[in-house]
Amino acid sequence: LRAKPMGQGLRGRFDTRGWGGTLYRYRSGPAQAAMRDYSKLAEKYQLSLGELSVRWALERDGVSTLLLGSSSKAQLEETLAWA
């Protein structure tokens, strides 16, 4: 399968005919509502969403490894500061 050409209804960097159905869960109503709730929680405690997610993961029993992903050098540097 080939990706749609730029500007033809793409909603995200992986949203192509091959990936669109797989990533729907991230664009669904419940996922968007959860993101708004997480954003409010992060703002309440003066954390970025990235920091909130890293701290949450590191506090879980049984988590021995945390794999970090980033889309920029700045985001990676920010995330590594918390880990």
BAMI-349323 format. One line per field, with one value per atom (N, C-alpha, C): residue number from 1; x, y negated, z negated; residue in three letters. Coordinates in nm, 2 decimals, always signed. Atoms other than C-alpha are relative to their C-alpha. Layout:
// residues N
vovex: NUM; ...;
x: X; ...;
y: Y; ...;
z: Z; ...;
kolza: Ala; ...;
END
This chain:
// residues 83
vovex: 1; 1; 1; 2; 2; 2; 3; 3; 3; 4; 4; 4; 5; 5; 5; 6; 6; 6; 7; 7; 7; 8; 8; 8; 9; 9; 9; 10; 10; 10; 11; 11; 11; 12; 12; 12; 13; 13; 13; 14; 14; 14; 15; 15; 15; 16; 16; 16; 17; 17; 17; 18; 18; 18; 19; 19; 19; 20; 20; 20; 21; 21; 21; 22; 22; 22; 23; 23; 23; 24; 24; 24; 25; 25; 25; 26; 26; 26; 27; 27; 27; 28; 28; 28; 29; 29; 29; 30; 30; 30; 31; 31; 31; 32; 32; 32; 33; 33; 33; 34; 34; 34; 35; 35; 35; 36; 36; 36; 37; 37; 37; 38; 38; 38; 39; 39; 39; 40; 40; 40; 41; 41; 41; 42; 42; 42; 43; 43; 43; 44; 44; 44; 45; 45; 45; 46; 46; 46; 47; 47; 47; 48; 48; 48; 49; 49; 49; 50; 50; 50; 51; 51; 51; 52; 52; 52; 53; 53; 53; 54; 54; 54; 55; 55; 55; 56; 56; 56; 57; 57; 57; 58; 58; 58; 59; 59; 59; 60; 60; 60; 61; 61; 61; 62; 62; 62; 63; 63; 63; 64; 64; 64; 65; 65; 65; 66; 66; 66; 67; 67; 67; 68; 68; 68; 69; 69; 69; 70; 70; 70; 71; 71; 71; 72; 72; 72; 73; 73; 73; 74; 74; 74; 75; 75; 75; 76; 76; 76; 77; 77; 77; 78; 78; 78; 79; 79; 79; 80; 80; 80; 81; 81; 81; 82; 82; 82; 83; 83; 83;
x: +0.08; +0.00; +0.09; -0.08; +0.12; -0.07; +0.05; +0.08; -0.07; +0.07; -0.16; +0.10; -0.08; +0.01; -0.03; +0.02; +0.06; -0.12; +0.12; -0.25; -0.13; +0.13; -0.51; -0.06; +0.08; -0.69; +0.08; -0.08; -0.40; -0.02; +0.03; -0.46; +0.12; -0.12; -0.12; +0.11; -0.11; +0.22; +0.00; +0.01; +0.13; -0.14; +0.14; -0.23; +0.00; +0.00; -0.21; -0.10; +0.09; -0.43; +0.04; -0.06; -0.20; -0.01; +0.00; -0.20; -0.12; +0.11; -0.52; -0.09; +0.08; -0.73; +0.07; -0.08; -0.46; +0.00; -0.01; -0.43; -0.13; +0.13; -0.80; -0.02; +0.03; -0.80; +0.06; -0.06; -0.58; -0.08; +0.08; -0.83; -0.15; +0.14; -1.15; -0.04; +0.05; -1.37; +0.05; -0.05; -1.27; +0.15; -0.14; -0.90; +0.02; -0.01; -0.95; -0.04; +0.04; -1.14; +0.10; -0.10; -0.87; +0.12; -0.11; -0.60; -0.04; +0.04; -0.80; +0.01; -0.01; -0.82; +0.14; -0.14; -0.45; +0.06; -0.05; -0.38; -0.03; +0.04; -0.58; +0.08; -0.08; -0.40; +0.14; -0.13; -0.06; +0.01; +0.00; -0.14; -0.02; +0.02; -0.27; +0.13; -0.13; +0.07; +0.12; -0.11; +0.27; +0.10; -0.08; +0.40; -0.04; +0.04; +0.42; -0.06; +0.06; +0.23; +0.11; -0.11; +0.56; +0.05; -0.05; +0.68; -0.11; +0.11; +0.34; +0.00; +0.00; +0.36; +0.12; -0.12; +0.72; -0.01; +0.02; +0.65; -0.10; +0.10; +0.34; +0.06; -0.06; +0.53; +0.10; -0.11; +0.82; -0.05; +0.07; +0.58; -0.07; +0.08; +0.42; +0.09; -0.06; +0.51; +0.02; -0.02; +0.67; +0.06; -0.06; +0.80; +0.15; -0.15; +1.18; +0.07; -0.06; +1.24; -0.10; +0.08; +1.10; +0.06; -0.05; +1.14; -0.05; +0.03; +1.14; +0.00; +0.00; +1.04; -0.01; +0.00; +1.08; -0.01; +0.01; +1.01; +0.10; -0.10; +1.28; +0.11; -0.10; +1.61; -0.04; +0.05; +1.45; -0.09; +0.09; +1.18; +0.08; -0.08; +1.44; +0.08; -0.07; +1.65; -0.09; +0.10; +1.34; -0.04; +0.05; +1.23; +0.12; -0.11; +1.58; +0.03; -0.02; +1.59; -0.09; +0.09; +1.30; +0.04; -0.02; +1.42; +0.12;
y: +0.12; +0.00; -0.12; +0.12; -0.35; -0.11; +0.12; -0.66; -0.09; +0.11; -0.93; -0.11; +0.11; -1.22; -0.11; +0.11; -1.53; -0.08; +0.09; -1.74; +0.07; -0.07; -1.47; +0.06; -0.05; -1.44; +0.07; -0.07; -1.32; -0.08; +0.06; -1.38; +0.02; -0.02; -1.26; +0.06; -0.04; -1.15; +0.15; -0.14; -0.78; +0.03; -0.02; -0.83; +0.02; -0.04; -0.65; +0.11; -0.11; -0.39; +0.12; -0.12; -0.13; -0.01; +0.02; -0.28; -0.06; +0.07; -0.48; +0.08; -0.08; -0.20; +0.04; -0.04; -0.09; -0.12; +0.11; -0.44; -0.07; +0.06; -0.52; -0.02; +0.01; -0.45; -0.13; +0.12; -0.76; -0.13; +0.11; -0.98; +0.01; -0.02; -0.84; -0.09; +0.08; -1.03; +0.02; -0.03; -0.85; -0.03; +0.04; -0.90; -0.15; +0.15; -1.27; -0.05; +0.04; -1.30; +0.03; -0.03; -1.12; -0.10; +0.09; -1.35; -0.14; +0.13; -1.66; +0.02; -0.02; -1.51; +0.01; +0.00; -1.43; -0.14; +0.13; -1.78; -0.09; +0.08; -1.93; +0.05; -0.05; -1.70; -0.05; +0.05; -1.80; -0.15; +0.15; -2.17; -0.02; +0.01; -2.13; +0.01; -0.02; -2.00; -0.06; +0.07; -2.22; +0.10; -0.09; -1.93; +0.00; -0.01; -1.88; +0.14; -0.13; -1.58; +0.11; -0.10; -1.41; +0.03; -0.02; -1.45; +0.08; -0.07; -1.33; +0.15; -0.14; -1.01; +0.07; -0.07; -0.93; +0.02; -0.02; -0.99; +0.12; -0.10; -0.77; +0.14; -0.13; -0.49; +0.05; -0.03; -0.50; +0.04; -0.03; -0.47; +0.13; -0.13; -0.14; +0.11; -0.13; +0.18; +0.09; -0.09; +0.42; -0.06; +0.06; +0.17; -0.01; +0.00; +0.22; -0.08; +0.07; +0.05; -0.10; +0.09; -0.26; -0.04; +0.04; -0.31; -0.14; +0.14; -0.68; -0.02; +0.04; -0.81; -0.15; +0.14; -1.16; -0.04; +0.04; -1.36; -0.12; +0.10; -1.62; +0.01; +0.00; -1.67; -0.07; +0.07; -1.92; +0.08; -0.09; -1.67; +0.11; -0.11; -1.40; -0.06; +0.06; -1.63; -0.03; +0.03; -1.74; +0.13; -0.12; -1.38; +0.07; -0.06; -1.26; -0.07; +0.07; -1.53; +0.06; -0.06; -1.35; +0.14; -0.15; -0.99; +0.03;
z: +0.00; +0.00; +0.00; -0.01; +0.08; -0.08; +0.08; -0.14; +0.09; -0.07; -0.03; +0.03; -0.03; +0.14; -0.10; +0.10; -0.09; +0.04; -0.01; -0.14; +0.04; -0.04; -0.06; -0.12; +0.11; -0.39; -0.11; +0.11; -0.61; -0.13; +0.13; -0.98; -0.09; +0.08; -1.12; +0.08; -0.07; -1.02; +0.04; -0.03; -1.01; +0.06; -0.04; -0.88; +0.15; -0.14; -0.55; +0.02; -0.02; -0.39; -0.08; +0.07; -0.55; -0.16; +0.14; -0.90; -0.06; +0.06; -0.94; -0.09; +0.09; -1.08; -0.13; +0.12; -1.32; -0.11; +0.09; -1.47; -0.04; +0.03; -1.49; -0.15; +0.15; -1.87; -0.06; +0.05; -1.92; +0.04; -0.04; -1.74; -0.04; +0.05; -1.90; -0.10; +0.11; -2.13; -0.14; +0.13; -2.44; -0.02; +0.01; -2.36; -0.01; +0.00; -2.30; -0.14; +0.13; -2.63; -0.11; +0.10; -2.82; +0.01; -0.02; -2.67; -0.06; +0.06; -2.78; -0.16; +0.15; -3.14; -0.04; +0.03; -3.14; +0.01; -0.01; -3.02; -0.12; +0.12; -3.31; -0.12; +0.12; -3.56; +0.01; -0.02; -3.42; -0.03; +0.02; -3.43; -0.15; +0.14; -3.79; -0.08; +0.07; -3.90; +0.07; -0.07; -3.67; +0.07; -0.07; -3.46; +0.15; -0.14; -3.09; +0.02; -0.02; -2.94; +0.00; -0.01; -2.87; -0.14; +0.13; -3.23; -0.08; +0.07; -3.36; +0.04; -0.04; -3.15; -0.05; +0.05; -3.24; -0.15; +0.14; -3.61; -0.03; +0.02; -3.59; +0.02; -0.04; -3.42; -0.10; +0.09; -3.66; -0.14; +0.13; -3.96; +0.00; -0.01; -3.84; -0.06; +0.05; -4.03; +0.12; -0.10; -3.80; +0.13; -0.11; -3.55; -0.02; +0.02; -3.51; +0.11; -0.11; -3.18; +0.06; -0.07; -3.02; +0.13; -0.13; -2.65; +0.04; -0.03; -2.55; +0.15; -0.14; -2.21; +0.00; -0.02; -2.08; +0.14; -0.14; -1.77; +0.03; -0.01; -1.83; -0.10; +0.09; -2.00; -0.13; +0.12; -2.24; -0.09; +0.08; -2.34; -0.07; +0.06; -2.40; -0.12; +0.11; -2.62; -0.12; +0.11; -2.82; -0.07; +0.06; -2.87; -0.08; +0.08; -2.98; -0.13; +0.12; -3.24; -0.12; +0.11; -3.43; -0.03; +0.02; -3.38; -0.09;
kolza: Leu; Leu; Leu; Arg; Arg; Arg; Ala; Ala; Ala; Lys; Lys; Lys; Pro; Pro; Pro; Met; Met; Met; Gly; Gly; Gly; Gln; Gln; Gln; Gly; Gly; Gly; Leu; Leu; Leu; Arg; Arg; Arg; Gly; Gly; Gly; Arg; Arg; Arg; Phe; Phe; Phe; Asp; Asp; Asp; Thr; Thr; Thr; Arg; Arg; Arg; Gly; Gly; Gly; Trp; Trp; Trp; Gly; Gly; Gly; Gly; Gly; Gly; Thr; Thr; Thr; Leu; Leu; Leu; Tyr; Tyr; Tyr; Arg; Arg; Arg; Tyr; Tyr; Tyr; Arg; Arg; Arg; Ser; Ser; Ser; Gly; Gly; Gly; Pro; Pro; Pro; Ala; Ala; Ala; Gln; Gln; Gln; Ala; Ala; Ala; Ala; Ala; Ala; Met; Met; Met; Arg; Arg; Arg; Asp; Asp; Asp; Tyr; Tyr; Tyr; Ser; Ser; Ser; Lys; Lys; Lys; Leu; Leu; Leu; Ala; Ala; Ala; Glu; Glu; Glu; Lys; Lys; Lys; Tyr; Tyr; Tyr; Gln; Gln; Gln; Leu; Leu; Leu; Ser; Ser; Ser; Leu; Leu; Leu; Gly; Gly; Gly; Glu; Glu; Glu; Leu; Leu; Leu; Ser; Ser; Ser; Val; Val; Val; Arg; Arg; Arg; Trp; Trp; Trp; Ala; Ala; Ala; Leu; Leu; Leu; Glu; Glu; Glu; Arg; Arg; Arg; Asp; Asp; Asp; Gly; Gly; Gly; Val; Val; Val; Ser; Ser; Ser; Thr; Thr; Thr; Leu; Leu; Leu; Leu; Leu; Leu; Leu; Leu; Leu; Gly; Gly; Gly; Ser; Ser; Ser; Ser; Ser; Ser; Ser; Ser; Ser; Lys; Lys; Lys; Ala; Ala; Ala; Gln; Gln; Gln; Leu; Leu; Leu; Glu; Glu; Glu; Glu; Glu; Glu; Thr; Thr; Thr; Leu; Leu; Leu; Ala; Ala; Ala; Trp; Trp; Trp; Ala; Ala; Ala;
END
